[in-house]
Amino acid sequence: MSLVSVEFDQSGSIPKYPEWYKGVRNEIIASTKEKRSEYRRILHNHLWKEFGYEPIELNYLREISFILSGSRGGSSIAIDMLRQQAMSFGGNGKKILSLPGEQRPYFELAQFTPPFKESFSDKLNDKDTENLSKTDTLLTELLSEVGYPEAQTQDLMGFAITIYGRFLLQWPNINLGPADEAIFKILEAVKTVSLVSPNSSLYVDNESSRENLLQTIKSQFPEIDLRFYDHLNNQSVSGGNFSSPRYDYFIEEPPFIIPSPWHFASKQELENSVLLLKDPSDAWRIPFWKKVFKNQNIAWLHLTRNVQESVNGLCDGWKFPYGYITTRSPKLLKVKGYTDNLLPWTQWYANFSTSDTVWKLLLGGTEVDLEKIATIQWSDAHKVIIQEVGDKTNRLSFEWLRSNPKLAISTICNNMDVELTPSLLAAADRMKNKKVQVTPGTNADSNRWRVAANYESILTYTTEVDVANLSKELGYNKITNL
């Protein structure tokens, strides 16, 4: 197996993935799909026995909303708050349902991502839905996880089962053993970090319990590398050496979510709620989603963020060693400020959501500045959102969400016709102290880009005429003086 082998089409211009890589991805996806099918059977049997739960179907869903944004645009913070609305739902208006993580693992398992599509970008259109097998896989995975978070749970077995299901996406190349044995080991770890009384045990979800839980689970599965987990990768966790082949196996994109207790939605809940989805790649999937959800009412929320903050965040993420590794390139990349870091994987992976324009530059054979790539990632995302649904969106700036989260959240709830609940207001109160999707080693300071080592390069690309005009269209009239 040669990492430098690159194939070209007959014209000699478009690089193709080597057959060994396609084989690796095919094998790991087929294996993971089979294990995930068994996981869902175990989970549904447990939920039926304990709660009378029945699996939900697409025709139960009536309303769906999308948060559209560019990568590093604040969408993770936004949905992290909004998904907590249902935790204290009082029956007024509608409930917000969501997913426990990103959508990308479902697209990976459905093979809607490279190397199983013609383009290297995240773009999907309505014709892609005509592959019924892939679309069915996507929806089966997605619908099986619709629900909302819980602050605590006494259903330790159900929690252990969901952790196992998440590990299948995070560590598909690790042999966890037979499902029932792996779940038992995870259950014992959950019990270890839970509050125990004579009649019951209670797992309380917080940063300390999550870290202790993963450390305990790692003692049972030593190959798990805790550095790839969100918020743990800045801790003193160990994992040994790693290299690019590890990334060839991931289904979920790191940094991984730390599993938390999750309430799975019932048929009745789905019929009377709004499903809220977010993934920066959705900017290039709008025609696809319109076709998939043709029988549902769809609403779009366009989340914007200052270009320079976004580009700074993108550059930090590209250079972060334990995450945001998204799409393998079919040929070596030459990105100044990224591939010259001499890390083992940087020459082979593009990070975050990417457009056709980005890939044209990446595969052009000429070295390109990381700041230029990041600026195009920002601008292309917002351009396509405006083009596809510009007159049908409610627009919200991340700056407003950050500076006045309660008012911003109240406005969103009013537009979505959902209840403004105590748990959602509490989440808004905590926002300024949250570390959700802040690249480890950095902070949430809005002016961080001004003291960055690549400040001049960020300023050069983000003040080009087309970028400045787009910034003004989005409401940022003085993009260098916010």
C-alpha positions as CSV (number, residue, x, y, z in Angstrom):
1,M,0.0,0.0,0.0
2,S,1.6,3.2,-1.1
3,L,0.4,6.5,0.3
4,V,1.9,8.4,-2.7
5,S,0.1,6.4,-5.4
6,V,-2.3,8.7,-7.3
7,E,-4.4,7.7,-10.3
8,F,-5.7,10.0,-13.0
9,D,-8.6,9.8,-15.4
10,Q,-8.0,9.3,-19.1
11,S,-7.5,13.1,-19.7
12,G,-4.7,13.0,-17.1
13,S,-6.1,16.0,-15.2
14,I,-8.5,14.8,-12.5
15,P,-6.9,12.8,-9.7
16,K,-8.6,9.6,-8.6
17,Y,-8.5,7.8,-5.3
18,P,-6.3,4.7,-5.3
19,E,-8.1,1.4,-5.2
20,W,-6.6,0.4,-1.9
21,Y,-8.2,3.4,-0.2
22,K,-11.6,2.7,-1.7
23,G,-11.3,-0.8,-0.5
24,V,-10.4,0.3,3.0
25,R,-13.4,2.6,3.2
26,N,-15.7,0.0,1.6
27,E,-14.7,-2.6,4.2
28,I,-14.9,-0.3,7.2
29,I,-18.3,1.1,6.2
30,A,-19.8,-2.3,5.4
31,S,-18.6,-3.6,8.8
32,T,-19.8,-0.6,10.7
33,K,-23.3,-0.7,9.0
34,E,-23.7,-4.3,10.0
35,K,-22.7,-3.5,13.6
36,R,-24.9,-0.4,13.7
37,S,-27.9,-2.5,12.6
38,E,-27.3,-4.9,15.5
39,Y,-26.9,-1.9,17.8
40,R,-30.2,-0.4,16.8
41,R,-31.9,-3.8,17.3
42,I,-30.5,-4.0,20.8
43,L,-31.4,-0.4,21.6
44,H,-35.0,-0.7,20.2
45,N,-35.6,-3.9,22.2
46,H,-34.4,-2.2,25.3
47,L,-36.5,0.9,24.8
48,W,-39.5,-1.1,24.0
49,K,-39.1,-3.3,27.1
50,E,-38.5,-0.3,29.4
51,F,-40.7,2.4,27.9
52,G,-42.9,0.9,25.2
53,Y,-40.8,2.7,22.5
54,E,-41.3,2.1,18.8
55,P,-38.9,3.2,16.1
56,I,-40.0,6.4,14.4
57,E,-40.5,6.9,10.7
58,L,-40.1,9.8,8.3
59,N,-43.8,10.2,7.7
60,Y,-44.3,11.1,11.4
61,L,-42.1,14.2,10.9
62,R,-44.0,17.3,10.0
63,E,-41.6,20.2,10.6
64,I,-37.9,20.6,10.2
65,S,-35.5,23.5,10.5
66,F,-31.9,23.9,9.4
67,I,-29.2,26.1,10.8
68,L,-27.2,27.1,7.8
69,S,-23.7,28.5,8.3
70,G,-20.1,28.3,7.3
71,S,-17.6,26.2,9.2
72,R,-16.5,27.8,12.5
73,G,-19.6,30.1,12.2
74,G,-21.0,29.4,15.7
75,S,-23.6,26.8,14.7
76,S,-22.3,24.2,17.3
77,I,-22.8,26.7,20.1
78,A,-26.2,27.7,18.7
79,I,-27.5,24.1,18.5
80,D,-25.9,23.1,21.8
81,M,-28.2,25.7,23.5
82,L,-31.3,25.1,21.4
83,R,-31.3,21.3,21.8
84,Q,-31.6,21.8,25.6
85,Q,-35.1,23.4,25.1
86,A,-36.9,20.1,25.3
87,M,-35.3,19.2,28.7
88,S,-38.0,21.3,30.6
89,F,-40.7,21.4,28.0
90,G,-44.0,22.5,29.5
91,G,-46.4,21.7,26.7
92,N,-46.8,25.2,25.3
93,G,-45.9,25.5,21.6
94,K,-43.6,22.9,20.1
95,K,-40.6,21.0,21.3
96,I,-37.2,21.1,19.6
97,L,-35.7,17.7,18.7
98,S,-32.2,17.3,17.4
99,L,-29.3,14.8,17.0
100,P,-26.6,14.0,19.5
101,G,-23.9,14.9,17.1
102,E,-23.1,15.9,13.6
103,Q,-24.8,14.5,10.5
104,R,-21.6,13.5,8.7
105,P,-21.4,9.9,10.1
106,Y,-24.7,9.1,8.5
107,F,-23.5,10.5,5.1
108,E,-20.3,8.5,5.4
109,L,-22.3,5.3,6.1
110,A,-24.6,6.0,3.2
111,Q,-21.5,6.6,1.0
112,F,-22.6,10.1,0.0
113,T,-19.0,11.3,0.6
114,P,-15.7,10.8,-1.1
115,P,-14.4,8.4,-2.4
116,F,-17.9,7.3,-3.4
117,K,-19.1,10.4,-5.2
118,E,-17.8,12.2,-8.3
119,S,-16.8,15.4,-6.7
120,F,-14.5,15.9,-3.7
121,S,-16.7,18.6,-2.2
122,D,-19.7,18.3,0.1
123,K,-22.1,19.2,-2.7
124,L,-25.2,17.0,-3.1
125,N,-28.2,17.8,-5.3
126,D,-31.8,16.5,-5.7
127,K,-30.7,13.8,-8.2
128,D,-28.5,12.2,-5.5
129,T,-31.7,11.2,-3.6
130,E,-32.5,8.9,-6.5
131,N,-30.1,6.3,-5.1
132,L,-32.7,4.9,-2.9
133,S,-30.4,2.5,-1.1
134,K,-28.1,5.3,0.0
135,T,-30.9,7.6,0.9
136,D,-32.6,4.9,3.0
137,T,-29.3,4.2,4.9
138,L,-28.9,7.9,5.6
139,L,-32.5,8.3,6.9
140,T,-32.4,5.1,8.9
141,E,-29.3,6.3,10.7
142,L,-30.5,9.8,11.2
143,L,-34.0,9.0,12.4
144,S,-32.7,6.4,14.8
145,E,-31.0,9.1,16.9
146,V,-33.6,11.9,16.9
147,G,-34.3,13.1,20.4
148,Y,-32.9,15.5,23.0
149,P,-30.3,15.5,25.8
150,E,-31.0,14.6,29.4
151,A,-29.2,16.0,32.4
152,Q,-29.2,12.7,34.2
153,T,-30.5,9.2,33.8
154,Q,-31.4,6.1,35.8
155,D,-31.5,4.0,32.7
156,L,-27.8,3.0,32.9
157,M,-28.3,0.1,30.5
158,G,-29.8,2.3,27.8
159,F,-27.0,4.8,28.3
160,A,-24.4,2.1,27.9
161,I,-26.0,0.9,24.7
162,T,-26.0,4.4,23.2
163,I,-22.3,4.8,24.1
164,Y,-21.6,1.5,22.3
165,G,-23.4,2.8,19.2
166,R,-21.4,6.0,19.3
167,F,-18.1,4.1,19.6
168,L,-18.9,2.2,16.4
169,L,-18.7,5.5,14.6
170,Q,-15.7,6.9,16.4
171,W,-13.5,3.7,16.5
172,P,-14.7,1.4,13.7
173,N,-11.2,-0.1,13.4
174,I,-11.1,-1.2,17.1
175,N,-12.3,-4.6,17.9
176,L,-14.8,-3.9,20.7
177,G,-15.8,-7.6,20.9
178,P,-19.3,-9.0,20.7
179,A,-21.9,-6.3,21.2
180,D,-23.4,-7.8,24.4
181,E,-19.9,-8.1,26.0
182,A,-18.9,-4.6,25.0
183,I,-22.1,-3.1,26.3
184,F,-21.6,-5.0,29.6
185,K,-18.1,-3.5,30.0
186,I,-19.4,0.0,29.3
187,L,-22.3,-0.5,31.7
188,E,-19.9,-1.4,34.5
189,A,-18.0,1.8,33.7
190,V,-21.2,3.8,33.8
191,K,-22.1,2.3,37.2
192,T,-18.6,3.1,38.5
193,V,-19.1,6.9,38.0
194,S,-22.8,7.0,38.9
195,L,-24.5,7.9,42.2
196,V,-25.6,4.7,43.9
197,S,-28.4,4.3,46.4
198,P,-30.1,1.2,47.8
199,N,-32.9,1.3,45.3
200,S,-31.3,2.8,42.2
201,S,-28.3,4.3,40.5
202,L,-28.1,7.7,38.8
203,Y,-25.7,9.0,36.2
204,V,-25.4,12.8,36.4
205,D,-24.1,14.4,33.3
206,N,-21.4,17.0,33.8
207,E,-17.8,17.7,32.6
208,S,-16.3,15.8,35.5
209,S,-18.5,12.7,35.1
210,R,-17.9,12.6,31.4
211,E,-14.2,12.7,31.7
212,N,-14.2,10.1,34.5
213,L,-16.5,7.9,32.4
214,L,-14.2,7.9,29.4
215,Q,-11.2,7.3,31.5
216,T,-12.9,4.3,33.1
217,I,-14.1,3.0,29.7
218,K,-10.5,3.4,28.3
219,S,-9.3,0.9,30.9
220,Q,-11.5,-1.7,29.3
221,F,-10.7,-0.6,25.7
222,P,-7.1,0.7,25.8
223,E,-6.9,1.4,22.0
224,I,-9.4,4.3,22.5
225,D,-7.4,7.6,22.2
226,L,-8.9,10.2,24.5
227,R,-7.0,13.0,22.8
228,F,-9.6,12.9,20.0
229,Y,-12.4,13.9,22.3
230,D,-13.9,17.4,22.5
231,H,-12.6,19.1,25.7
232,L,-10.4,16.2,26.6
233,N,-7.7,16.8,24.0
234,N,-6.4,19.7,26.1
235,Q,-6.1,17.6,29.2
236,S,-3.3,15.3,30.3
237,V,-4.6,12.3,28.5
238,S,-2.5,9.6,26.9
239,G,-2.8,7.7,23.7
240,G,0.6,6.9,22.3
241,N,1.7,7.7,18.8
242,F,-0.7,8.0,15.9
243,S,-0.4,8.5,12.2
244,S,-2.5,9.2,9.1
245,P,-3.8,5.7,8.6
246,R,-5.9,6.1,11.7
247,Y,-7.8,8.8,10.0
248,D,-8.6,6.5,7.1
249,Y,-11.0,4.6,9.4
250,F,-12.9,7.3,11.2
251,I,-16.7,7.5,10.5
252,E,-17.4,10.4,12.9
253,E,-15.2,13.4,12.3
254,P,-13.0,14.3,15.3
255,P,-12.9,15.9,17.8
256,F,-15.5,13.4,18.9
257,I,-18.5,14.1,21.0
258,I,-18.5,12.7,24.5
259,P,-21.7,10.6,24.8
260,S,-24.3,12.0,27.2
261,P,-27.7,10.6,28.3
262,W,-30.2,10.9,25.4
263,H,-34.0,10.8,25.2
264,F,-35.1,9.1,22.0
265,A,-38.1,10.7,20.5
266,S,-41.5,8.9,20.3
267,K,-43.9,9.0,17.3
268,Q,-46.1,11.5,19.1
269,E,-43.1,13.7,20.0
270,L,-41.9,13.7,16.4
271,E,-45.4,14.6,15.1
272,N,-45.7,17.6,17.5
273,S,-42.1,18.9,17.4
274,V,-39.6,20.6,15.2
275,L,-36.5,18.7,14.1
276,L,-33.6,21.0,14.2
277,L,-30.5,20.0,12.1
278,K,-27.2,21.7,11.7
279,D,-24.1,20.9,9.7
280,P,-22.0,23.5,7.8
281,S,-21.9,21.1,4.9
282,D,-25.7,21.6,4.6
283,A,-24.9,24.8,2.7
284,W,-24.1,22.6,-0.3
285,R,-26.9,20.1,0.4
286,I,-29.9,22.3,0.2
287,P,-31.4,20.9,-3.0
288,F,-30.8,17.4,-1.6
289,W,-32.6,18.1,1.6
290,K,-35.5,19.8,-0.2
291,K,-36.1,16.6,-2.1
292,V,-35.6,14.3,0.9
293,F,-38.0,16.3,3.0
294,K,-40.5,17.2,0.2
295,N,-43.4,16.3,2.4
296,Q,-42.3,18.3,5.4
297,N,-42.4,22.0,6.2
298,I,-38.9,23.3,6.0
299,A,-37.5,26.4,7.6
300,W,-34.0,27.9,7.2
301,L,-32.0,29.9,9.8
302,H,-28.9,31.6,8.3
303,L,-26.3,32.1,10.9
304,T,-23.6,34.6,10.0
305,R,-20.3,35.5,11.6
306,N,-17.6,38.1,11.0
307,V,-15.3,36.8,8.2
308,Q,-12.1,37.5,10.1
309,E,-13.2,35.6,13.2
310,S,-14.4,32.8,11.1
311,V,-11.2,32.6,9.0
312,N,-9.1,32.7,12.2
313,G,-11.1,29.8,13.7
314,L,-10.8,27.8,10.5
315,C,-7.0,28.3,10.4
316,D,-6.7,27.2,14.0
317,G,-8.8,24.2,13.3
318,W,-6.9,23.1,10.2
319,K,-3.7,23.1,12.3
320,F,-5.2,21.3,15.3
321,P,-3.8,17.7,15.3
322,Y,-6.7,15.9,17.0
323,G,-9.7,17.0,14.9
324,Y,-11.5,18.5,12.0
325,I,-9.8,16.0,9.7
326,T,-12.6,15.7,7.1
327,T,-11.8,14.6,3.6
328,R,-8.9,12.6,2.3
329,S,-7.3,14.1,-0.8
330,P,-6.4,11.8,-3.8
331,K,-3.1,13.6,-4.1
332,L,-0.6,15.4,-2.0
333,L,-1.8,18.9,-0.9
334,K,0.4,22.0,-0.8
335,V,-1.1,24.5,1.7
336,K,1.2,27.0,3.2
337,G,0.6,27.2,6.9
338,Y,-0.8,23.7,7.0
339,T,1.1,21.1,5.0
340,D,4.4,22.6,6.0
341,N,3.7,21.7,9.7
342,L,5.3,18.3,8.9
343,L,2.6,16.4,10.6
344,P,2.0,12.9,9.2
345,W,-1.5,13.5,7.8
346,T,-1.6,17.1,6.8
347,Q,-0.5,16.5,3.2
348,W,-3.5,14.1,2.7
349,Y,-6.5,15.7,4.4
350,A,-8.6,18.8,3.8
351,N,-10.5,20.1,6.8
352,F,-14.0,21.3,7.4
353,S,-16.7,21.7,4.8
354,T,-15.4,22.3,1.3
355,S,-16.7,23.5,-2.0
356,D,-15.7,22.7,-5.6
357,T,-13.7,26.0,-5.7
358,V,-11.6,24.9,-2.7
359,W,-10.8,21.6,-4.3
360,K,-9.9,23.2,-7.5
361,L,-7.2,25.2,-5.6
362,L,-6.1,22.2,-3.5
363,L,-5.6,20.0,-6.5
364,G,-4.1,22.6,-8.8
365,G,-0.5,21.6,-8.0
366,T,0.5,25.1,-6.8
367,E,1.0,26.0,-3.2
368,V,-1.8,28.1,-1.7
369,D,-2.1,30.0,1.5
370,L,-4.2,28.5,4.2
371,E,-5.8,31.8,4.9
372,K,-7.0,32.0,1.2
373,I,-8.5,28.5,1.5
374,A,-10.3,29.5,4.7
375,T,-11.6,32.7,3.3
376,I,-13.1,30.8,0.3
377,Q,-14.6,28.3,2.7
378,W,-16.4,31.2,4.5
379,S,-17.5,33.1,1.4
380,D,-18.6,30.1,-0.7
381,A,-20.8,28.8,2.1
382,H,-22.6,32.1,2.5
383,K,-22.9,32.7,-1.2
384,V,-24.6,29.4,-1.8
385,I,-27.0,29.9,1.1
386,I,-28.0,33.2,-0.3
387,Q,-28.4,31.8,-3.7
388,E,-30.5,28.8,-2.6
389,V,-32.7,30.2,0.1
390,G,-31.7,33.8,0.6
391,D,-35.2,35.1,0.5
392,K,-36.6,32.3,2.7
393,T,-34.3,32.5,5.7
394,N,-34.3,34.1,9.1
395,R,-30.9,35.6,9.5
396,L,-29.1,35.7,12.8
397,S,-25.6,36.9,13.6
398,F,-23.4,35.0,15.9
399,E,-22.2,38.3,17.4
400,W,-25.8,38.9,18.6
401,L,-26.1,35.4,19.9
402,R,-22.9,35.8,21.8
403,S,-23.6,39.3,23.2
404,N,-27.3,38.9,24.0
405,P,-28.0,35.2,24.0
406,K,-31.3,35.4,25.8
407,L,-32.8,37.9,23.4
408,A,-31.4,36.1,20.4
409,I,-32.8,32.7,21.6
410,S,-36.1,34.3,22.4
411,T,-36.3,35.6,18.8
412,I,-35.4,32.2,17.4
413,C,-38.1,30.5,19.5
414,N,-40.7,33.0,18.4
415,N,-39.8,32.5,14.7
416,M,-39.9,28.7,15.2
417,D,-43.1,28.8,17.3
418,V,-41.4,26.7,20.0
419,E,-41.6,27.1,23.8
420,L,-39.0,29.3,25.5
421,T,-38.3,26.9,28.3
422,P,-36.3,27.3,31.6
423,S,-33.7,24.9,30.5
424,L,-33.1,26.9,27.3
425,L,-32.9,30.2,29.2
426,A,-30.4,28.5,31.6
427,A,-28.3,27.3,28.6
428,A,-28.3,30.9,27.3
429,D,-27.0,32.1,30.7
430,R,-24.2,29.6,30.5
431,M,-23.2,30.5,27.0
432,K,-20.3,32.8,27.7
433,N,-18.7,30.1,29.8
434,K,-19.2,27.3,27.3
435,K,-16.2,25.8,25.4
436,V,-18.3,24.2,22.7
437,Q,-16.3,23.9,19.4
438,V,-13.5,26.3,20.5
439,T,-10.3,24.8,19.1
440,P,-8.3,23.6,22.1
441,G,-5.4,25.9,22.9
442,T,-7.4,28.9,21.8
443,N,-10.2,31.0,23.4
444,A,-13.5,32.6,22.4
445,D,-12.1,36.1,22.3
446,S,-13.7,37.9,19.3
447,N,-10.4,39.8,18.7
448,R,-8.2,36.7,18.8
449,W,-7.5,37.1,15.1
450,R,-5.9,40.5,15.7
451,V,-3.0,39.0,17.6
452,A,-2.7,35.9,15.6
453,A,0.7,35.1,13.9
454,N,-1.1,35.1,10.5
455,Y,-2.9,38.4,11.2
456,E,-1.6,40.1,8.0
457,S,-2.5,37.2,5.8
458,I,-6.0,37.0,7.3
459,L,-6.5,40.7,6.7
460,T,-5.2,40.5,3.1
461,Y,-7.7,37.8,2.0
462,T,-10.7,38.9,4.0
463,T,-10.6,42.5,2.7
464,E,-10.6,41.6,-1.0
465,V,-13.4,43.3,-2.9
466,D,-15.7,40.3,-3.4
467,V,-15.3,39.2,0.3
468,A,-15.9,42.7,1.5
469,N,-19.0,43.1,-0.6
470,L,-20.4,39.8,0.7
471,S,-19.6,40.9,4.3
472,K,-21.6,44.1,3.7
473,E,-24.5,42.1,2.3
474,L,-24.5,40.0,5.5
475,G,-24.6,43.2,7.6
476,Y,-20.9,43.6,8.4
477,N,-20.2,47.1,7.1
478,K,-16.8,47.6,8.7
479,I,-15.3,44.1,8.6
480,T,-11.9,45.2,9.9
481,N,-13.2,47.3,12.8
482,L,-15.8,45.1,14.7
